[in-house]
């Protein structure tokens, strides 16, 4: 049976390079984090779209 670990916090928004990809961890409302892995090309496109939105 898997060990149950208490949540000590959702953590900050972060992006790290892991292997050939980029992993983004986004805190969500209600607890937890959304974890997305993408290629550097996808991350560049996401940056362009977010920059245009703001």
CHARMM internal coordinates of N, CA and C (Angstrom, degrees):
IC EDIT
DIST 1 N 1 CA 1.4426
DIST 1 CA 1 C 1.5296
ANGL 1 N 1 CA 1 C 108.20
DIST 1 C 2 N 1.3296
ANGL 1 CA 1 C 2 N 115.53
DIHE 1 N 1 CA 1 C 2 N 138.67
DIST 2 N 2 CA 1.4603
ANGL 1 C 2 N 2 CA 120.38
DIHE 1 CA 1 C 2 N 2 CA -178.59
DIST 2 CA 2 C 1.5184
ANGL 2 N 2 CA 2 C 110.94
DIHE 1 C 2 N 2 CA 2 C -70.62
DIST 2 C 3 N 1.3125
ANGL 2 CA 2 C 3 N 115.82
DIHE 2 N 2 CA 2 C 3 N 144.51
DIST 3 N 3 CA 1.4653
ANGL 2 C 3 N 3 CA 120.71
DIHE 2 CA 2 C 3 N 3 CA 178.78
DIST 3 CA 3 C 1.5205
ANGL 3 N 3 CA 3 C 109.60
DIHE 2 C 3 N 3 CA 3 C -72.90
DIST 3 C 4 N 1.3047
ANGL 3 CA 3 C 4 N 116.38
DIHE 3 N 3 CA 3 C 4 N 136.92
DIST 4 N 4 CA 1.4607
ANGL 3 C 4 N 4 CA 121.51
DIHE 3 CA 3 C 4 N 4 CA 176.38
DIST 4 CA 4 C 1.5207
ANGL 4 N 4 CA 4 C 107.89
DIHE 3 C 4 N 4 CA 4 C -90.91
DIST 4 C 5 N 1.3264
ANGL 4 CA 4 C 5 N 116.75
DIHE 4 N 4 CA 4 C 5 N 122.01
DIST 5 N 5 CA 1.4586
ANGL 4 C 5 N 5 CA 121.14
DIHE 4 CA 4 C 5 N 5 CA -179.68
DIST 5 CA 5 C 1.5229
ANGL 5 N 5 CA 5 C 108.75
DIHE 4 C 5 N 5 CA 5 C -109.14
DIST 5 C 6 N 1.3109
ANGL 5 CA 5 C 6 N 117.52
DIHE 5 N 5 CA 5 C 6 N 131.75
DIST 6 N 6 CA 1.4696
ANGL 5 C 6 N 6 CA 118.45
DIHE 5 CA 5 C 6 N 6 CA 177.73
DIST 6 CA 6 C 1.5188
ANGL 6 N 6 CA 6 C 110.57
DIHE 5 C 6 N 6 CA 6 C -70.45
DIST 6 C 7 N 1.3344
ANGL 6 CA 6 C 7 N 115.52
DIHE 6 N 6 CA 6 C 7 N 147.31
DIST 7 N 7 CA 1.4598
ANGL 6 C 7 N 7 CA 119.58
DIHE 6 CA 6 C 7 N 7 CA 176.19
DIST 7 CA 7 C 1.5164
ANGL 7 N 7 CA 7 C 108.96
DIHE 6 C 7 N 7 CA 7 C -79.28
DIST 7 C 8 N 1.3088
ANGL 7 CA 7 C 8 N 115.33
DIHE 7 N 7 CA 7 C 8 N 126.20
DIST 8 N 8 CA 1.4604
ANGL 7 C 8 N 8 CA 119.52
DIHE 7 CA 7 C 8 N 8 CA 178.93
DIST 8 CA 8 C 1.5183
ANGL 8 N 8 CA 8 C 110.55
DIHE 7 C 8 N 8 CA 8 C -102.18
DIST 8 C 9 N 1.2983
ANGL 8 CA 8 C 9 N 117.74
DIHE 8 N 8 CA 8 C 9 N 2.33
DIST 9 N 9 CA 1.4601
ANGL 8 C 9 N 9 CA 122.58
DIHE 8 CA 8 C 9 N 9 CA -178.66
DIST 9 CA 9 C 1.5022
ANGL 9 N 9 CA 9 C 109.41
DIHE 8 C 9 N 9 CA 9 C 147.94
DIST 9 C 10 N 1.2895
ANGL 9 CA 9 C 10 N 115.18
DIHE 9 N 9 CA 9 C 10 N 157.24
DIST 10 N 10 CA 1.4525
ANGL 9 C 10 N 10 CA 119.70
DIHE 9 CA 9 C 10 N 10 CA -177.18
DIST 10 CA 10 C 1.5200
ANGL 10 N 10 CA 10 C 112.62
DIHE 9 C 10 N 10 CA 10 C -85.40
DIST 10 C 11 N 1.3191
ANGL 10 CA 10 C 11 N 116.64
DIHE 10 N 10 CA 10 C 11 N -19.54
DIST 11 N 11 CA 1.4498
ANGL 10 C 11 N 11 CA 120.13
DIHE 10 CA 10 C 11 N 11 CA 177.97
DIST 11 CA 11 C 1.5132
ANGL 11 N 11 CA 11 C 112.45
DIHE 10 C 11 N 11 CA 11 C 84.77
DIST 11 C 12 N 1.3118
ANGL 11 CA 11 C 12 N 115.99
DIHE 11 N 11 CA 11 C 12 N 169.85
DIST 12 N 12 CA 1.4582
ANGL 11 C 12 N 12 CA 121.37
DIHE 11 CA 11 C 12 N 12 CA -177.44
DIST 12 CA 12 C 1.5297
ANGL 12 N 12 CA 12 C 111.96
DIHE 11 C 12 N 12 CA 12 C -83.34
DIST 12 C 13 N 1.3200
ANGL 12 CA 12 C 13 N 115.58
DIHE 12 N 12 CA 12 C 13 N 167.56
DIST 13 N 13 CA 1.4589
ANGL 12 C 13 N 13 CA 121.59
DIHE 12 CA 12 C 13 N 13 CA 169.66
DIST 13 CA 13 C 1.5215
ANGL 13 N 13 CA 13 C 106.10
DIHE 12 C 13 N 13 CA 13 C -67.72
DIST 13 C 14 N 1.3162
ANGL 13 CA 13 C 14 N 117.18
DIHE 13 N 13 CA 13 C 14 N 130.38
DIST 14 N 14 CA 1.4608
ANGL 13 C 14 N 14 CA 119.03
DIHE 13 CA 13 C 14 N 14 CA -179.73
DIST 14 CA 14 C 1.5194
ANGL 14 N 14 CA 14 C 111.46
DIHE 13 C 14 N 14 CA 14 C -149.87
DIST 14 C 15 N 1.3174
ANGL 14 CA 14 C 15 N 115.12
DIHE 14 N 14 CA 14 C 15 N 153.84
DIST 15 N 15 CA 1.4576
ANGL 14 C 15 N 15 CA 122.62
DIHE 14 CA 14 C 15 N 15 CA 175.61
DIST 15 CA 15 C 1.5174
ANGL 15 N 15 CA 15 C 107.47
DIHE 14 C 15 N 15 CA 15 C -136.00
DIST 15 C 16 N 1.3303
ANGL 15 CA 15 C 16 N 116.57
DIHE 15 N 15 CA 15 C 16 N 129.74
DIST 16 N 16 CA 1.4575
ANGL 15 C 16 N 16 CA 120.63
DIHE 15 CA 15 C 16 N 16 CA -179.64
DIST 16 CA 16 C 1.5239
ANGL 16 N 16 CA 16 C 110.20
DIHE 15 C 16 N 16 CA 16 C -134.13
DIST 16 C 17 N 1.3196
ANGL 16 CA 16 C 17 N 116.06
DIHE 16 N 16 CA 16 C 17 N 148.04
DIST 17 N 17 CA 1.4553
ANGL 16 C 17 N 17 CA 121.39
DIHE 16 CA 16 C 17 N 17 CA 173.90
DIST 17 CA 17 C 1.5201
ANGL 17 N 17 CA 17 C 107.42
DIHE 16 C 17 N 17 CA 17 C -84.68
DIST 17 C 18 N 1.3176
ANGL 17 CA 17 C 18 N 115.84
DIHE 17 N 17 CA 17 C 18 N 122.36
DIST 18 N 18 CA 1.4689
ANGL 17 C 18 N 18 CA 121.12
DIHE 17 CA 17 C 18 N 18 CA 178.90
DIST 18 CA 18 C 1.5214
ANGL 18 N 18 CA 18 C 107.87
DIHE 17 C 18 N 18 CA 18 C -130.96
DIST 18 C 19 N 1.3125
ANGL 18 CA 18 C 19 N 115.13
DIHE 18 N 18 CA 18 C 19 N 111.97
DIST 19 N 19 CA 1.4593
ANGL 18 C 19 N 19 CA 119.23
DIHE 18 CA 18 C 19 N 19 CA -176.84
DIST 19 CA 19 C 1.5153
ANGL 19 N 19 CA 19 C 110.20
DIHE 18 C 19 N 19 CA 19 C 66.14
DIST 19 C 20 N 1.3270
ANGL 19 CA 19 C 20 N 117.09
DIHE 19 N 19 CA 19 C 20 N -128.58
DIST 20 N 20 CA 1.4660
ANGL 19 C 20 N 20 CA 121.32
DIHE 19 CA 19 C 20 N 20 CA 179.66
DIST 20 CA 20 C 1.5178
ANGL 20 N 20 CA 20 C 112.44
DIHE 19 C 20 N 20 CA 20 C -92.31
DIST 20 C 21 N 1.3272
ANGL 20 CA 20 C 21 N 117.99
DIHE 20 N 20 CA 20 C 21 N -3.83
DIST 21 N 21 CA 1.4552
ANGL 20 C 21 N 21 CA 120.86
DIHE 20 CA 20 C 21 N 21 CA -176.28
DIST 21 CA 21 C 1.5134
ANGL 21 N 21 CA 21 C 113.16
DIHE 20 C 21 N 21 CA 21 C -115.67
DIST 21 C 22 N 1.3144
ANGL 21 CA 21 C 22 N 114.34
DIHE 21 N 21 CA 21 C 22 N 178.80
DIST 22 N 22 CA 1.4596
ANGL 21 C 22 N 22 CA 122.77
DIHE 21 CA 21 C 22 N 22 CA 176.68
DIST 22 CA 22 C 1.5173
ANGL 22 N 22 CA 22 C 107.14
DIHE 21 C 22 N 22 CA 22 C -120.15
DIST 22 C 23 N 1.3182
ANGL 22 CA 22 C 23 N 116.16
DIHE 22 N 22 CA 22 C 23 N 130.01
DIST 23 N 23 CA 1.4576
ANGL 22 C 23 N 23 CA 121.54
DIHE 22 CA 22 C 23 N 23 CA 179.96
DIST 23 CA 23 C 1.5225
ANGL 23 N 23 CA 23 C 108.35
DIHE 22 C 23 N 23 CA 23 C -109.44
DIST 23 C 24 N 1.3433
ANGL 23 CA 23 C 24 N 115.42
DIHE 23 N 23 CA 23 C 24 N 125.61
DIST 24 N 24 CA 1.4578
ANGL 23 C 24 N 24 CA 121.91
DIHE 23 CA 23 C 24 N 24 CA 179.78
DIST 24 CA 24 C 1.5275
ANGL 24 N 24 CA 24 C 107.69
DIHE 23 C 24 N 24 CA 24 C -112.62
DIST 24 C 25 N 1.3300
ANGL 24 CA 24 C 25 N 115.90
DIHE 24 N 24 CA 24 C 25 N 130.39
DIST 25 N 25 CA 1.4666
ANGL 24 C 25 N 25 CA 121.58
DIHE 24 CA 24 C 25 N 25 CA 178.12
DIST 25 CA 25 C 1.5203
ANGL 25 N 25 CA 25 C 107.88
DIHE 24 C 25 N 25 CA 25 C -116.73
DIST 25 C 26 N 1.3440
ANGL 25 CA 25 C 26 N 115.96
DIHE 25 N 25 CA 25 C 26 N 118.93
DIST 26 N 26 CA 1.4628
ANGL 25 C 26 N 26 CA 121.97
DIHE 25 CA 25 C 26 N 26 CA -174.61
DIST 26 CA 26 C 1.5222
ANGL 26 N 26 CA 26 C 109.05
DIHE 25 C 26 N 26 CA 26 C -117.46
DIST 26 C 27 N 1.3540
ANGL 26 CA 26 C 27 N 118.19
DIHE 26 N 26 CA 26 C 27 N 121.25
DIST 27 N 27 CA 1.4637
ANGL 26 C 27 N 27 CA 120.05
DIHE 26 CA 26 C 27 N 27 CA 175.95
DIST 27 CA 27 C 1.5360
ANGL 27 N 27 CA 27 C 109.80
DIHE 26 C 27 N 27 CA 27 C -63.13
DIST 27 C 28 N 1.3238
ANGL 27 CA 27 C 28 N 117.23
DIHE 27 N 27 CA 27 C 28 N 141.85
DIST 28 N 28 CA 1.4617
ANGL 27 C 28 N 28 CA 121.14
DIHE 27 CA 27 C 28 N 28 CA -179.21
DIST 28 CA 28 C 1.5250
ANGL 28 N 28 CA 28 C 111.02
DIHE 27 C 28 N 28 CA 28 C -116.64
DIST 28 C 29 N 1.3285
ANGL 28 CA 28 C 29 N 115.45
DIHE 28 N 28 CA 28 C 29 N 155.64
DIST 29 N 29 CA 1.4563
ANGL 28 C 29 N 29 CA 120.38
DIHE 28 CA 28 C 29 N 29 CA 176.08
DIST 29 CA 29 C 1.5173
ANGL 29 N 29 CA 29 C 108.61
DIHE 28 C 29 N 29 CA 29 C -63.34
DIST 29 C 30 N 1.3070
ANGL 29 CA 29 C 30 N 116.84
DIHE 29 N 29 CA 29 C 30 N 139.70
DIST 30 N 30 CA 1.4555
ANGL 29 C 30 N 30 CA 120.31
DIHE 29 CA 29 C 30 N 30 CA 179.08
DIST 30 CA 30 C 1.5184
ANGL 30 N 30 CA 30 C 113.44
DIHE 29 C 30 N 30 CA 30 C 87.73
DIST 30 C 31 N 1.3145
ANGL 30 CA 30 C 31 N 117.71
DIHE 30 N 30 CA 30 C 31 N -1.06
DIST 31 N 31 CA 1.4629
ANGL 30 C 31 N 31 CA 120.89
DIHE 30 CA 30 C 31 N 31 CA 177.61
DIST 31 CA 31 C 1.5078
ANGL 31 N 31 CA 31 C 112.97
DIHE 30 C 31 N 31 CA 31 C 104.74
DIST 31 C 32 N 1.2838
ANGL 31 CA 31 C 32 N 115.21
DIHE 31 N 31 CA 31 C 32 N 157.62
DIST 32 N 32 CA 1.4613
ANGL 31 C 32 N 32 CA 121.63
DIHE 31 CA 31 C 32 N 32 CA 179.63
DIST 32 CA 32 C 1.5153
ANGL 32 N 32 CA 32 C 111.92
DIHE 31 C 32 N 32 CA 32 C 88.21
DIST 32 C 33 N 1.3273
ANGL 32 CA 32 C 33 N 115.83
DIHE 32 N 32 CA 32 C 33 N 178.81
DIST 33 N 33 CA 1.4579
ANGL 32 C 33 N 33 CA 121.70
DIHE 32 CA 32 C 33 N 33 CA 179.02
DIST 33 CA 33 C 1.5160
ANGL 33 N 33 CA 33 C 109.33
DIHE 32 C 33 N 33 CA 33 C -138.37
DIST 33 C 34 N 1.3177
ANGL 33 CA 33 C 34 N 115.21
DIHE 33 N 33 CA 33 C 34 N 143.01
DIST 34 N 34 CA 1.4551
ANGL 33 C 34 N 34 CA 122.46
DIHE 33 CA 33 C 34 N 34 CA 173.77
DIST 34 CA 34 C 1.5212
ANGL 34 N 34 CA 34 C 106.66
DIHE 33 C 34 N 34 CA 34 C -88.77
DIST 34 C 35 N 1.3281
ANGL 34 CA 34 C 35 N 117.15
DIHE 34 N 34 CA 34 C 35 N 126.02
DIST 35 N 35 CA 1.4706
ANGL 34 C 35 N 35 CA 121.26
DIHE 34 CA 34 C 35 N 35 CA -178.56
DIST 35 CA 35 C 1.5250
ANGL 35 N 35 CA 35 C 108.41
DIHE 34 C 35 N 35 CA 35 C -113.99
DIST 35 C 36 N 1.3380
ANGL 35 CA 35 C 36 N 115.60
DIHE 35 N 35 CA 35 C 36 N 124.63
DIST 36 N 36 CA 1.4595
ANGL 35 C 36 N 36 CA 121.83
DIHE 35 CA 35 C 36 N 36 CA -178.43
DIST 36 CA 36 C 1.5204
ANGL 36 N 36 CA 36 C 108.62
DIHE 35 C 36 N 36 CA 36 C -126.52
DIST 36 C 37 N 1.3327
ANGL 36 CA 36 C 37 N 116.26
DIHE 36 N 36 CA 36 C 37 N 132.82
DIST 37 N 37 CA 1.4609
ANGL 36 C 37 N 37 CA 120.65
DIHE 36 CA 36 C 37 N 37 CA 174.89
DIST 37 CA 37 C 1.5203
ANGL 37 N 37 CA 37 C 108.18
DIHE 36 C 37 N 37 CA 37 C -111.36
DIST 37 C 38 N 1.3334
ANGL 37 CA 37 C 38 N 116.50
DIHE 37 N 37 CA 37 C 38 N 133.90
DIST 38 N 38 CA 1.4548
ANGL 37 C 38 N 38 CA 120.52
DIHE 37 CA 37 C 38 N 38 CA -178.42
DIST 38 CA 38 C 1.5225
ANGL 38 N 38 CA 38 C 110.44
DIHE 37 C 38 N 38 CA 38 C -145.11
DIST 38 C 39 N 1.3232
ANGL 38 CA 38 C 39 N 114.69
DIHE 38 N 38 CA 38 C 39 N 164.45
DIST 39 N 39 CA 1.4600
ANGL 38 C 39 N 39 CA 120.17
DIHE 38 CA 38 C 39 N 39 CA 177.46
DIST 39 CA 39 C 1.5296
ANGL 39 N 39 CA 39 C 109.10
DIHE 38 C 39 N 39 CA 39 C -80.18
DIST 39 C 40 N 1.3253
ANGL 39 CA 39 C 40 N 117.95
DIHE 39 N 39 CA 39 C 40 N 163.13
DIST 40 N 40 CA 1.4585
ANGL 39 C 40 N 40 CA 120.05
DIHE 39 CA 39 C 40 N 40 CA 176.29
DIST 40 CA 40 C 1.5377
ANGL 40 N 40 CA 40 C 112.40
DIHE 39 C 40 N 40 CA 40 C -58.78
DIST 40 C 41 N 1.3252
ANGL 40 CA 40 C 41 N 118.09
DIHE 40 N 40 CA 40 C 41 N -33.99
DIST 41 N 41 CA 1.4588
ANGL 40 C 41 N 41 CA 121.25
DIHE 40 CA 40 C 41 N 41 CA 178.55
DIST 41 CA 41 C 1.5371
ANGL 41 N 41 CA 41 C 110.26
DIHE 40 C 41 N 41 CA 41 C -66.91
DIST 41 C 42 N 1.3218
ANGL 41 CA 41 C 42 N 116.93
DIHE 41 N 41 CA 41 C 42 N -42.89
DIST 42 N 42 CA 1.4619
ANGL 41 C 42 N 42 CA 120.70
DIHE 41 CA 41 C 42 N 42 CA 177.88
DIST 42 CA 42 C 1.5265
ANGL 42 N 42 CA 42 C 110.88
DIHE 41 C 42 N 42 CA 42 C -65.01
DIST 42 C 43 N 1.3188
ANGL 42 CA 42 C 43 N 117.16
DIHE 42 N 42 CA 42 C 43 N -38.38
DIST 43 N 43 CA 1.4602
ANGL 42 C 43 N 43 CA 121.25
DIHE 42 CA 42 C 43 N 43 CA 178.61
DIST 43 CA 43 C 1.5303
ANGL 43 N 43 CA 43 C 110.47
DIHE 42 C 43 N 43 CA 43 C -64.75
DIST 43 C 44 N 1.3167
ANGL 43 CA 43 C 44 N 117.43
DIHE 43 N 43 CA 43 C 44 N -38.92
DIST 44 N 44 CA 1.4592
ANGL 43 C 44 N 44 CA 121.40
DIHE 43 CA 43 C 44 N 44 CA 177.28
DIST 44 CA 44 C 1.5176
ANGL 44 N 44 CA 44 C 111.35
DIHE 43 C 44 N 44 CA 44 C -63.41
DIST 44 C 45 N 1.3174
ANGL 44 CA 44 C 45 N 116.51
DIHE 44 N 44 CA 44 C 45 N -43.59
DIST 45 N 45 CA 1.4691
ANGL 44 C 45 N 45 CA 121.05
DIHE 44 CA 44 C 45 N 45 CA 178.63
DIST 45 CA 45 C 1.5275
ANGL 45 N 45 CA 45 C 110.36
DIHE 44 C 45 N 45 CA 45 C -64.77
DIST 45 C 46 N 1.3345
ANGL 45 CA 45 C 46 N 116.93
DIHE 45 N 45 CA 45 C 46 N -40.83
DIST 46 N 46 CA 1.4664
ANGL 45 C 46 N 46 CA 121.01
DIHE 45 CA 45 C 46 N 46 CA 177.83
DIST 46 CA 46 C 1.5271
ANGL 46 N 46 CA 46 C 110.11
DIHE 45 C 46 N 46 CA 46 C -62.38
DIST 46 C 47 N 1.3150
ANGL 46 CA 46 C 47 N 117.45
DIHE 46 N 46 CA 46 C 47 N -41.34
DIST 47 N 47 CA 1.4670
ANGL 46 C 47 N 47 CA 121.30
DIHE 46 CA 46 C 47 N 47 CA 178.41
DIST 47 CA 47 C 1.5290
ANGL 47 N 47 CA 47 C 110.88
DIHE 46 C 47 N 47 CA 47 C -61.57
DIST 47 C 48 N 1.3307
ANGL 47 CA 47 C 48 N 117.00
DIHE 47 N 47 CA 47 C 48 N -41.61
DIST 48 N 48 CA 1.4686
ANGL 47 C 48 N 48 CA 120.90
DIHE 47 CA 47 C 48 N 48 CA 178.04
DIST 48 CA 48 C 1.5211
ANGL 48 N 48 CA 48 C 111.30
DIHE 47 C 48 N 48 CA 48 C -62.08
DIST 48 C 49 N 1.3233
ANGL 48 CA 48 C 49 N 116.80
DIHE 48 N 48 CA 48 C 49 N -45.78
DIST 49 N 49 CA 1.4643
ANGL 48 C 49 N 49 CA 121.72
DIHE 48 CA 48 C 49 N 49 CA -178.55
DIST 49 CA 49 C 1.5287
ANGL 49 N 49 CA 49 C 110.96
DIHE 48 C 49 N 49 CA 49 C -65.69
DIST 49 C 50 N 1.3270
ANGL 49 CA 49 C 50 N 116.90
DIHE 49 N 49 CA 49 C 50 N -42.47
DIST 50 N 50 CA 1.4756
ANGL 49 C 50 N 50 CA 119.67
DIHE 49 CA 49 C 50 N 50 CA 179.01
DIST 50 CA 50 C 1.5232
ANGL 50 N 50 CA 50 C 111.49
DIHE 49 C 50 N 50 CA 50 C -66.99
DIST 50 C 51 N 1.3253
ANGL 50 CA 50 C 51 N 117.37
DIHE 50 N 50 CA 50 C 51 N -39.14
DIST 51 N 51 CA 1.4645
ANGL 50 C 51 N 51 CA 121.08
DIHE 50 CA 50 C 51 N 51 CA 178.26
DIST 51 CA 51 C 1.5348
ANGL 51 N 51 CA 51 C 110.06
DIHE 50 C 51 N 51 CA 51 C -63.08
DIST 51 C 52 N 1.3149
ANGL 51 CA 51 C 52 N 117.02
DIHE 51 N 51 CA 51 C 52 N -41.59
DIST 52 N 52 CA 1.4677
ANGL 51 C 52 N 52 CA 120.55
DIHE 51 CA 51 C 52 N 52 CA 178.72
DIST 52 CA 52 C 1.5334
ANGL 52 N 52 CA 52 C 111.17
DIHE 51 C 52 N 52 CA 52 C -65.24
DIST 52 C 53 N 1.3214
ANGL 52 CA 52 C 53 N 116.87
DIHE 52 N 52 CA 52 C 53 N -33.17
DIST 53 N 53 CA 1.4678
ANGL 52 C 53 N 53 CA 120.63
DIHE 52 CA 52 C 53 N 53 CA -178.20
DIST 53 CA 53 C 1.5186
ANGL 53 N 53 CA 53 C 112.18
DIHE 52 C 53 N 53 CA 53 C -71.93
DIST 53 C 54 N 1.3297
ANGL 53 CA 53 C 54 N 117.04
DIHE 53 N 53 CA 53 C 54 N -28.77
DIST 54 N 54 CA 1.4630
ANGL 53 C 54 N 54 CA 118.65
DIHE 53 CA 53 C 54 N 54 CA -178.95
DIST 54 CA 54 C 1.5111
ANGL 54 N 54 CA 54 C 110.33
DIHE 53 C 54 N 54 CA 54 C -100.88
END
COOR INIT
IC SEED 1 N 1 CA 1 C
IC BUILD
